[in-house]
Amino acid sequence: MPSGPPGQLTFTPPELPALLHGLNTWWAVPHDVRPPTPGFRRRQTRALAERLQQRQPLIQVIRGPRQVGKTTAILQLVETLLAGGVKPTDILLLRFDLQSLREAGGLLGLVRWFEANVRRRALTDGSPAFLLLDEIHKLPRWNEEVKHLAETTRARMVVTGSSSVLVAKGTRESLAGRVVTTEFPTFSFREVLEAWHAELTPPVPPLRFLDTFGESARGAFRELHAFGEAHSAALADALDRYYNRRPSSIACSAWTSRTSSPSSSRSSCDTSTSRSREGPGRR
């Protein structure tokens, strides 16, 4: 991606650079993450940190409803990266729930500003940069810009969204095979205890699959374990497309397979599906 010289981008409103520095508090000494994050880390957050350290990681997508810890997980990832020796100026956090960022000229313009004014070198040069994009679904054409960055830079990206439908649609349309999606569900009862009353939750020993089902299961799952990250992501994407089809089309498929008149059943299903798309207000 071409990088413009410092000061090339014009921001409206003019206080936007200060806003970016406020979001990325680690750019300035003492390079602390603010606000401080809780000590408890969800299992999904720990898995994300491990995947980001891989040699050529895919785009990490975090999906889940509000208030399940997606933004907190991103800040905890920053702490992990800093502790692992990543330069503070190689990490960019953008929160698109802020209107000022959504109106700043798109993701690519913000990234160019980061290259010129903070990192001071292109994303193709030197150690990889980390782009953490919170509530990305609020940005128009976000999937196209993320795809462009993935194809033209060495940046490692984490994107989050509280609208699972919009995030899933964007990853299917432009990013199929390029992403690993991590679901952040609501807190389980044990997680609540671990976060606020750790003394009530003694450690649970890890459960190994083969300890439970025996050595006979090893051969059945050998090919699955041999999948690389890209193949696993493609499989997950295919399953996501299948299980997130419209309930009406799934029901019609099942009904059609049982009827003795495929042509008439197909016609009935087509009518039912078109009505479900119109919605009750348009019938």
KAKAWO-V50213 format. One record per helix or strand. SS is the DSSP state (~ for helix, > for strand). FROM is the first residue (numbers start at 1). LEN is the number of residues. If there is no record, write none. Layout:
ss->[SS & SS]
from->[FROM & FROM]
len->[LEN & LEN]
//
This chain:
ss->[~ & ~ & ~ & > & ~ & ~ & > & ~ & ~ & > & ~ & ~ & > & ~ & > & ~ & ~ & ~ & ~ & ~ & ~ & ~ & ~ & ~]
from->[16 & 25 & 43 & 59 & 70 & 88 & 91 & 99 & 107 & 130 & 136 & 142 & 156 & 164 & 179 & 189 & 198 & 209 & 215 & 219 & 229 & 247 & 262 & 280]
len->[8 & 3 & 10 & 5 & 14 & 3 & 5 & 4 & 13 & 5 & 3 & 11 & 6 & 11 & 5 & 8 & 3 & 5 & 3 & 7 & 15 & 12 & 17 & 3]
//
